[in-house]
């Protein structure tokens, strides 16, 4: 089993990722004011729920860092970078699907 980021290493995260392996989501290019992004974004409820899980986890972790700051008056920059740098949901889906493809090819 692959290592998962903390936000996805939960029973719900495992369930969503298993469902994604069974039924891979479609992907679409993201177009915005700055052009088209290189990495496609996955569509569908499962991928959307993973994105929401990560967003909620980041919010909780940053709120914890805020509370620590108010108690100590020192911002933990390293912890903040770690939280914000945690693997994005779409990158995790790409990695999970690539691993599933490798296992199918090896079988």
C-alpha angles and dihedrals in degrees: 000000000000122000114259131207113257093254092058098039093093133102090259091047091051090048093050093047092049089052090049090052090052095044112021114209124238118253131219134187116255113234121187141143090296096052132256119333119233096230117064120231120231118236131209139065097288095053090042091053091051090052090049091049091054093046092051091047092051090049091052094046093048090048088054090051089049091053090049090050092052090051098044104021088226123110115220098223094177093053090047092053091047092053095045092043095054114125114281120238095247091051089051091051090051090050094047092049092047091052091048090051091050091052091050091049092049093050 
